[in-house]
Amino acid sequence: MKMKKPAIRVTKWLADIPVEACCSLCPNEIFRAASTGHRPEKSSYQQQLQEAFDRHVADVHKNTK
């Protein structure tokens, strides 16, 4: 039986900027982006969320690739 592959799912947006996401297989695992300046930057937030998700997948879903 093939296991489902985890995917990042954005759960909160600030206009067109993703600010919070979760794992599709672990909906209680929340990833939040933090502002590094006065204004949120879309690319920075996307990168932060993706990096947090990638760490989660490496730690929790090692065998689902």
Biopython code that builds the backbone (N, CA, C, O; Angstrom):
import numpy as np
from Bio.PDB.StructureBuilder import StructureBuilder

atoms = [
    (1, "MET", "N", (0.836, -1.183, 0.000)),
    (1, "MET", "CA", (0.000, 0.000, 0.000)),
    (1, "MET", "C", (0.883, 1.249, 0.000)),
    (1, "MET", "O", (1.804, 1.373, 0.807)),
    (2, "LYS", "N", (0.593, 2.149, -0.897)),
    (2, "LYS", "CA", (1.370, 3.383, -1.010)),
    (2, "LYS", "C", (0.823, 4.417, -0.039)),
    (2, "LYS", "O", (-0.386, 4.636, 0.045)),
    (3, "MET", "N", (1.743, 5.055, 0.699)),
    (3, "MET", "CA", (1.335, 6.085, 1.652)),
    (3, "MET", "C", (1.151, 7.414, 0.929)),
    (3, "MET", "O", (1.818, 7.702, -0.065)),
    (4, "LYS", "N", (0.234, 8.208, 1.453)),
    (4, "LYS", "CA", (0.023, 9.541, 0.886)),
    (4, "LYS", "C", (1.244, 10.408, 1.161)),
    (4, "LYS", "O", (1.900, 10.276, 2.194)),
    (5, "LYS", "N", (1.527, 11.280, 0.232)),
    (5, "LYS", "CA", (2.652, 12.196, 0.361)),
    (5, "LYS", "C", (2.168, 13.471, 1.042)),
    (5, "LYS", "O", (1.130, 14.008, 0.655)),
    (6, "PRO", "N", (2.890, 13.970, 2.045)),
    (6, "PRO", "CA", (2.480, 15.206, 2.706)),
    (6, "PRO", "C", (2.608, 16.398, 1.766)),
    (6, "PRO", "O", (3.492, 16.439, 0.911)),
    (7, "ALA", "N", (1.721, 17.358, 1.934)),
    (7, "ALA", "CA", (1.749, 18.588, 1.132)),
    (7, "ALA", "C", (1.530, 19.775, 2.061)),
    (7, "ALA", "O", (0.865, 19.667, 3.092)),
    (8, "ILE", "N", (2.099, 20.895, 1.678)),
    (8, "ILE", "CA", (1.890, 22.118, 2.456)),
    (8, "ILE", "C", (0.539, 22.712, 2.051)),
    (8, "ILE", "O", (0.201, 22.766, 0.869)),
    (9, "ARG", "N", (-0.224, 23.155, 3.048)),
    (9, "ARG", "CA", (-1.546, 23.738, 2.797)),
    (9, "ARG", "C", (-1.622, 25.078, 3.528)),
    (9, "ARG", "O", (-1.547, 25.123, 4.756)),
    (10, "VAL", "N", (-1.771, 26.163, 2.777)),
    (10, "VAL", "CA", (-1.873, 27.495, 3.389)),
    (10, "VAL", "C", (-3.233, 27.625, 4.063)),
    (10, "VAL", "O", (-4.268, 27.332, 3.465)),
    (11, "THR", "N", (-3.214, 28.070, 5.325)),
    (11, "THR", "CA", (-4.445, 28.183, 6.108)),
    (11, "THR", "C", (-4.838, 29.626, 6.409)),
    (11, "THR", "O", (-5.995, 29.897, 6.729)),
    (12, "LYS", "N", (-3.886, 30.554, 6.311)),
    (12, "LYS", "CA", (-4.198, 31.979, 6.536)),
    (12, "LYS", "C", (-3.414, 32.832, 5.558)),
    (12, "LYS", "O", (-2.243, 32.582, 5.273)),
    (13, "TRP", "N", (-4.102, 33.851, 5.051)),
    (13, "TRP", "CA", (-3.513, 34.776, 4.094)),
    (13, "TRP", "C", (-3.642, 36.201, 4.617)),
    (13, "TRP", "O", (-4.586, 36.521, 5.339)),
    (14, "LEU", "N", (-2.695, 37.051, 4.253)),
    (14, "LEU", "CA", (-2.766, 38.491, 4.464)),
    (14, "LEU", "C", (-2.751, 39.081, 3.056)),
    (14, "LEU", "O", (-1.689, 39.254, 2.458)),
    (15, "ALA", "N", (-3.930, 39.386, 2.536)),
    (15, "ALA", "CA", (-4.102, 39.736, 1.111)),
    (15, "ALA", "C", (-3.616, 38.545, 0.290)),
    (15, "ALA", "O", (-4.216, 37.472, 0.362)),
    (16, "ASP", "N", (-2.529, 38.707, -0.502)),
    (16, "ASP", "CA", (-2.025, 37.586, -1.303)),
    (16, "ASP", "C", (-0.774, 36.961, -0.694)),
    (16, "ASP", "O", (-0.061, 36.219, -1.371)),
    (17, "ILE", "N", (-0.501, 37.252, 0.573)),
    (17, "ILE", "CA", (0.701, 36.753, 1.244)),
    (17, "ILE", "C", (0.318, 35.618, 2.200)),
    (17, "ILE", "O", (-0.512, 35.814, 3.088)),
    (18, "PRO", "N", (0.913, 34.437, 2.027)),
    (18, "PRO", "CA", (0.634, 33.341, 2.950)),
    (18, "PRO", "C", (1.329, 33.592, 4.287)),
    (18, "PRO", "O", (2.533, 33.844, 4.314)),
    (19, "VAL", "N", (0.591, 33.527, 5.392)),
    (19, "VAL", "CA", (1.188, 33.799, 6.703)),
    (19, "VAL", "C", (1.153, 32.581, 7.627)),
    (19, "VAL", "O", (1.854, 32.543, 8.639)),
    (20, "GLU", "N", (0.331, 31.584, 7.273)),
    (20, "GLU", "CA", (0.233, 30.391, 8.107)),
    (20, "GLU", "C", (-0.093, 29.201, 7.213)),
    (20, "GLU", "O", (-0.852, 29.321, 6.251)),
    (21, "ALA", "N", (0.488, 28.055, 7.542)),
    (21, "ALA", "CA", (0.243, 26.851, 6.757)),
    (21, "ALA", "C", (0.262, 25.640, 7.683)),
    (21, "ALA", "O", (0.661, 25.729, 8.844)),
    (22, "CYS", "N", (-0.178, 24.513, 7.143)),
    (22, "CYS", "CA", (-0.135, 23.271, 7.893)),
    (22, "CYS", "C", (0.275, 22.145, 6.949)),
    (22, "CYS", "O", (0.376, 22.335, 5.737)),
    (23, "CYS", "N", (0.506, 20.982, 7.522)),
    (23, "CYS", "CA", (0.808, 19.775, 6.764)),
    (23, "CYS", "C", (-0.521, 19.095, 6.432)),
    (23, "CYS", "O", (-1.393, 18.981, 7.293)),
    (24, "SER", "N", (-0.675, 18.645, 5.192)),
    (24, "SER", "CA", (-1.929, 17.996, 4.796)),
    (24, "SER", "C", (-2.187, 16.710, 5.575)),
    (24, "SER", "O", (-3.341, 16.315, 5.745)),
    (25, "LEU", "N", (-1.136, 16.056, 6.048)),
    (25, "LEU", "CA", (-1.294, 14.822, 6.816)),
    (25, "LEU", "C", (-1.325, 15.057, 8.325)),
    (25, "LEU", "O", (-1.747, 14.182, 9.082)),
    (26, "CYS", "N", (-0.884, 16.225, 8.759)),
    (26, "CYS", "CA", (-0.858, 16.588, 10.189)),
    (26, "CYS", "C", (-1.486, 17.981, 10.345)),
    (26, "CYS", "O", (-0.764, 18.953, 10.567)),
    (27, "PRO", "N", (-2.809, 18.094, 10.234)),
    (27, "PRO", "CA", (-3.435, 19.425, 10.247)),
    (27, "PRO", "C", (-3.222, 20.212, 11.539)),
    (27, "PRO", "O", (-3.430, 21.425, 11.555)),
    (28, "ASN", "N", (-2.818, 19.556, 12.607)),
    (28, "ASN", "CA", (-2.544, 20.270, 13.859)),
    (28, "ASN", "C", (-1.121, 20.821, 13.909)),
    (28, "ASN", "O", (-0.767, 21.540, 14.843)),
    (29, "GLU", "N", (-0.313, 20.492, 12.923)),
    (29, "GLU", "CA", (1.064, 20.993, 12.829)),
    (29, "GLU", "C", (1.023, 22.303, 12.036)),
    (29, "GLU", "O", (0.910, 22.299, 10.811)),
    (30, "ILE", "N", (1.118, 23.434, 12.768)),
    (30, "ILE", "CA", (0.962, 24.759, 12.162)),
    (30, "ILE", "C", (2.325, 25.416, 11.975)),
    (30, "ILE", "O", (3.170, 25.386, 12.871)),
    (31, "PHE", "N", (2.527, 26.005, 10.811)),
    (31, "PHE", "CA", (3.747, 26.756, 10.504)),
    (31, "PHE", "C", (3.349, 28.213, 10.310)),
    (31, "PHE", "O", (2.408, 28.516, 9.577)),
    (32, "ARG", "N", (4.076, 29.118, 10.975)),
    (32, "ARG", "CA", (3.773, 30.550, 10.867)),
    (32, "ARG", "C", (5.007, 31.302, 10.383)),
    (32, "ARG", "O", (6.132, 31.009, 10.788)),
    (33, "ALA", "N", (4.775, 32.258, 9.526)),
    (33, "ALA", "CA", (5.857, 33.113, 9.036)),
    (33, "ALA", "C", (5.951, 34.342, 9.926)),
    (33, "ALA", "O", (4.938, 34.863, 10.395)),
    (34, "ALA", "N", (7.169, 34.797, 10.153)),
    (34, "ALA", "CA", (7.396, 35.969, 10.993)),
    (34, "ALA", "C", (7.959, 37.108, 10.152)),
    (34, "ALA", "O", (8.765, 36.886, 9.249)),
    (35, "SER", "N", (7.535, 38.300, 10.450)),
    (35, "SER", "CA", (7.995, 39.476, 9.730)),
    (35, "SER", "C", (9.426, 39.805, 10.119)),
    (35, "SER", "O", (9.786, 39.786, 11.296)),
    (36, "THR", "N", (10.233, 40.106, 9.113)),
    (36, "THR", "CA", (11.618, 40.500, 9.380)),
    (36, "THR", "C", (11.790, 42.006, 9.262)),
    (36, "THR", "O", (12.880, 42.530, 9.493)),
    (37, "GLY", "N", (10.714, 42.707, 8.902)),
    (37, "GLY", "CA", (10.763, 44.162, 8.758)),
    (37, "GLY", "C", (9.404, 44.745, 9.053)),
    (37, "GLY", "O", (8.559, 44.104, 9.678)),
    (38, "HIS", "N", (9.197, 45.968, 8.598)),
    (38, "HIS", "CA", (7.924, 46.642, 8.850)),
    (38, "HIS", "C", (6.790, 46.088, 8.001)),
    (38, "HIS", "O", (5.643, 46.031, 8.446)),
    (39, "ARG", "N", (7.114, 45.679, 6.775)),
    (39, "ARG", "CA", (6.078, 45.175, 5.869)),
    (39, "ARG", "C", (6.348, 43.703, 5.565)),
    (39, "ARG", "O", (7.496, 43.310, 5.359)),
    (40, "PRO", "N", (5.313, 42.907, 5.538)),
    (40, "PRO", "CA", (5.513, 41.500, 5.175)),
    (40, "PRO", "C", (5.897, 41.378, 3.699)),
    (40, "PRO", "O", (5.315, 42.048, 2.846)),
    (41, "GLU", "N", (6.864, 40.533, 3.403)),
    (41, "GLU", "CA", (7.286, 40.299, 2.029)),
    (41, "GLU", "C", (6.830, 38.911, 1.610)),
    (41, "GLU", "O", (7.135, 37.919, 2.272)),
    (42, "LYS", "N", (6.103, 38.852, 0.516)),
    (42, "LYS", "CA", (5.522, 37.597, 0.051)),
    (42, "LYS", "C", (6.581, 36.498, -0.100)),
    (42, "LYS", "O", (6.389, 35.384, 0.387)),
    (43, "SER", "N", (7.683, 36.804, -0.763)),
    (43, "SER", "CA", (8.709, 35.777, -1.008)),
    (43, "SER", "C", (9.339, 35.296, 0.286)),
    (43, "SER", "O", (9.623, 34.106, 0.428)),
    (44, "SER", "N", (9.561, 36.195, 1.228)),
    (44, "SER", "CA", (10.136, 35.823, 2.519)),
    (44, "SER", "C", (9.190, 34.913, 3.302)),
    (44, "SER", "O", (9.616, 33.912, 3.878)),
    (45, "TYR", "N", (7.918, 35.265, 3.319)),
    (45, "TYR", "CA", (6.930, 34.460, 4.029)),
    (45, "TYR", "C", (6.784, 33.083, 3.387)),
    (45, "TYR", "O", (6.711, 32.072, 4.086)),
    (46, "GLN", "N", (6.743, 33.046, 2.054)),
    (46, "GLN", "CA", (6.643, 31.767, 1.357)),
    (46, "GLN", "C", (7.842, 30.885, 1.691)),
    (46, "GLN", "O", (7.695, 29.689, 1.945)),
    (47, "GLN", "N", (9.012, 31.479, 1.689)),
    (47, "GLN", "CA", (10.237, 30.737, 1.976)),
    (47, "GLN", "C", (10.234, 30.212, 3.419)),
    (47, "GLN", "O", (10.594, 29.059, 3.657)),
    (48, "GLN", "N", (9.835, 31.042, 4.370)),
    (48, "GLN", "CA", (9.793, 30.615, 5.776)),
    (48, "GLN", "C", (8.832, 29.436, 5.965)),
    (48, "GLN", "O", (9.156, 28.461, 6.644)),
    (49, "LEU", "N", (7.649, 29.540, 5.356)),
    (49, "LEU", "CA", (6.668, 28.463, 5.487)),
    (49, "LEU", "C", (7.177, 27.182, 4.834)),
    (49, "LEU", "O", (7.015, 26.097, 5.393)),
    (50, "GLN", "N", (7.788, 27.297, 3.662)),
    (50, "GLN", "CA", (8.296, 26.122, 2.955)),
    (50, "GLN", "C", (9.421, 25.457, 3.746)),
    (50, "GLN", "O", (9.472, 24.231, 3.840)),
    (51, "GLU", "N", (10.322, 26.257, 4.315)),
    (51, "GLU", "CA", (11.431, 25.702, 5.101)),
    (51, "GLU", "C", (10.915, 24.992, 6.349)),
    (51, "GLU", "O", (11.411, 23.921, 6.697)),
    (52, "ALA", "N", (9.929, 25.572, 7.025)),
    (52, "ALA", "CA", (9.347, 24.932, 8.214)),
    (52, "ALA", "C", (8.671, 23.617, 7.827)),
    (52, "ALA", "O", (8.801, 22.616, 8.532)),
    (53, "PHE", "N", (7.950, 23.623, 6.707)),
    (53, "PHE", "CA", (7.293, 22.413, 6.224)),
    (53, "PHE", "C", (8.332, 21.354, 5.852)),
    (53, "PHE", "O", (8.165, 20.184, 6.194)),
    (54, "ASP", "N", (9.391, 21.747, 5.164)),
    (54, "ASP", "CA", (10.439, 20.805, 4.768)),
    (54, "ASP", "C", (11.097, 20.160, 5.988)),
    (54, "ASP", "O", (11.380, 18.962, 5.975)),
    (55, "ARG", "N", (11.344, 20.945, 7.043)),
    (55, "ARG", "CA", (11.908, 20.384, 8.281)),
    (55, "ARG", "C", (10.939, 19.384, 8.902)),
    (55, "ARG", "O", (11.348, 18.316, 9.356)),
    (56, "HIS", "N", (9.668, 19.732, 8.919)),
    (56, "HIS", "CA", (8.642, 18.845, 9.468)),
    (56, "HIS", "C", (8.613, 17.524, 8.692)),
    (56, "HIS", "O", (8.583, 16.451, 9.294)),
    (57, "VAL", "N", (8.621, 17.600, 7.373)),
    (57, "VAL", "CA", (8.583, 16.389, 6.548)),
    (57, "VAL", "C", (9.820, 15.531, 6.814)),
    (57, "VAL", "O", (9.711, 14.310, 6.929)),
    (58, "ALA", "N", (10.986, 16.153, 6.913)),
    (58, "ALA", "CA", (12.229, 15.408, 7.166)),
    (58, "ALA", "C", (12.187, 14.726, 8.531)),
    (58, "ALA", "O", (12.696, 13.616, 8.686)),
    (59, "ASP", "N", (11.583, 15.386, 9.519)),
    (59, "ASP", "CA", (11.538, 14.839, 10.871)),
    (59, "ASP", "C", (10.438, 13.808, 11.059)),
    (59, "ASP", "O", (10.655, 12.794, 11.723)),
    (60, "VAL", "N", (9.255, 14.046, 10.487)),
    (60, "VAL", "CA", (8.074, 13.233, 10.786)),
    (60, "VAL", "C", (7.722, 12.238, 9.681)),
    (60, "VAL", "O", (7.264, 11.130, 9.961)),
    (61, "HIS", "N", (7.932, 12.627, 8.454)),
    (61, "HIS", "CA", (7.469, 11.809, 7.323)),
    (61, "HIS", "C", (8.635, 11.234, 6.509)),
    (61, "HIS", "O", (8.590, 11.222, 5.278)),
    (62, "LYS", "N", (9.649, 10.772, 7.180)),
    (62, "LYS", "CA", (10.862, 10.272, 6.510)),
    (62, "LYS", "C", (10.559, 9.193, 5.474)),
    (62, "LYS", "O", (11.200, 9.139, 4.424)),
    (63, "ASN", "N", (9.589, 8.340, 5.766)),
    (63, "ASN", "CA", (9.335, 7.176, 4.912)),
    (63, "ASN", "C", (8.183, 7.358, 3.936)),
    (63, "ASN", "O", (7.691, 6.375, 3.381)),
    (64, "THR", "N", (7.744, 8.588, 3.712)),
    (64, "THR", "CA", (6.592, 8.790, 2.825)),
    (64, "THR", "C", (6.988, 9.386, 1.487)),
    (64, "THR", "O", (6.114, 9.751, 0.700)),
    (65, "LYS", "N", (8.264, 9.494, 1.209)),
    (65, "LYS", "CA", (8.713, 10.080, -0.061)),
    (65, "LYS", "C", (8.591, 9.097, -1.191)),
    (65, "LYS", "O", (8.925, 9.423, -2.330)),
]
sb = StructureBuilder()
sb.init_structure("model")
sb.init_model(0)
sb.init_chain("A")
sb.init_seg("    ")
for serial, (resi, resn, name, xyz) in enumerate(atoms, 1):
    if name == "N":
        sb.init_residue(resn, " ", resi, " ")
    sb.init_atom(name, np.array(xyz, "f"), 0.0, 1.0, " ", f" {name:<3s}", serial, name[0])
structure = sb.get_structure()
